Amino acid sequence: MGGCATVLNALLWFTSEHNERNPGAMDKQTKQLVKELEKQGFIVTLTKKSHLKVTRPGYSQTVILAGTPSDSRSFQNGIAHLRRDLGYIDPKRGHQR
């Protein structure tokens, strides 16, 4: 599953189908992250267990993010993994370390 439209459609399906059972499913913050990742050339796929698998051409690492982060710290830790392992540039920080 590649391409921004496909992943976002999958996220929208997941949110609409599972929101009744899990109100925090694929929140706005996660959707914005997927858009930004794909804008920077990352490949984001949705796993069978609704996690986000993030890869980047030219990098051997793969980062798996929770589809429904348990708290804000886990979301931030996921972004840290993306920065360290795949060279993600967080627009809020404006630079890469």
C-alpha positions in Angstrom: 0.0 0.0 0.0 1.8 3.1 -1.1 0.9 6.7 -1.9 -0.6 9.3 0.4 -4.2 8.9 -0.8 -4.2 5.1 -0.2 -2.7 5.4 3.3 -5.0 8.2 4.3 -8.0 6.3 3.0 -6.9 3.4 5.1 -6.6 5.7 8.1 -10.0 7.1 7.5 -11.5 3.6 7.2 -9.8 2.6 10.4 -11.1 5.6 12.2 -14.7 5.3 11.0 -14.8 1.5 11.6 -13.1 1.4 15.0 -13.9 4.7 16.6 -16.9 3.3 18.5 -14.6 0.8 20.3 -11.5 3.0 20.5 -12.2 6.7 20.5 -8.5 7.6 20.2 -8.0 5.6 17.0 -5.8 7.3 14.5 -6.1 10.8 15.8 -5.5 14.1 14.0 -1.8 14.1 15.1 -1.2 10.7 13.6 -2.9 11.7 10.3 -0.8 14.9 10.1 2.4 12.9 10.7 1.5 10.5 7.8 1.0 13.5 5.5 4.3 15.0 6.5 6.2 11.7 6.2 4.9 11.1 2.7 5.7 14.7 1.7 9.3 14.0 2.7 9.5 10.9 0.6 8.8 8.2 3.2 6.8 5.1 2.5 4.0 4.6 5.1 2.0 1.4 5.1 -0.7 0.2 7.5 -0.1 -3.2 9.0 -2.8 -5.8 9.6 -2.7 -4.8 13.3 -3.2 -1.1 12.4 0.4 0.0 13.2 2.2 2.3 10.8 5.3 0.8 9.1 7.6 3.6 7.9 10.5 3.1 5.5 12.5 5.4 3.4 14.3 4.7 0.1 18.1 4.5 0.7 17.8 3.6 4.4 18.0 0.0 5.7 16.0 0.8 8.9 12.2 0.3 9.3 10.3 2.1 12.1 7.0 0.7 13.4 4.7 3.2 15.1 1.6 2.5 17.1 -1.6 3.2 15.3 -3.1 4.3 18.6 -0.3 5.7 20.8 -1.0 5.1 24.4 0.1 8.5 25.5 1.8 11.6 24.1 5.2 10.4 25.2 5.0 7.3 23.0 4.1 9.5 20.1 7.1 11.7 20.7 9.4 8.7 21.1 8.2 7.4 17.7 9.1 10.8 16.2 12.5 10.5 17.8 13.0 7.1 16.2 12.1 8.5 12.9 14.6 11.3 13.2 17.4 9.1 14.4 16.9 6.1 12.2 15.4 7.5 9.0 16.4 11.2 8.9 12.9 12.6 9.4 12.9 16.4 9.7 10.2 17.5 12.1 8.6 20.7 10.8 7.9 21.8 14.4 11.6 21.7 15.2 12.8 22.9 11.8 16.0 20.9 11.7 17.5 17.5 11.9 20.1 16.5 14.5 
